[in-house]
């Protein structure tokens, strides 16, 4: 069973606007979009250095939206 952690981040207004628009285009909440983008970066790093992947192995059932505790369309991060 995976564990979801709550974190707070500070973003420049331009980054928040970009995140909001990107999430909306992908029909995700801002929270789910952040998780998705981080997972994509992690996959890139694992592909370039397979030894790194063992440190970040996630459950095979983990999906980007599984980190979404706020709900789609509410626009919160």
C-alpha positions, 0 to 999 in steps of 0.5 A: 500500500502506498503512502501519500504525503502532504507537502506545501510549496511556494510558487511564483504566480507565473508558475502557478498560472502555467500549472493551472493551465497545463492541469486544465488541458490534461483534465487533472487537478493541479495536485495530480499534474504536479505528481504526473510531472514529477513522475515523468522526470523520475522516469527520465532520470531512471532511463538515463541511470537505471541504478537511480530507479531502485531508490524511487520504486513505486507501487505498480498500481500507482497512477498520477491521479492517485496522488490527487487528494483535492479533487479535479476542477477545484484548482488547489495545489 
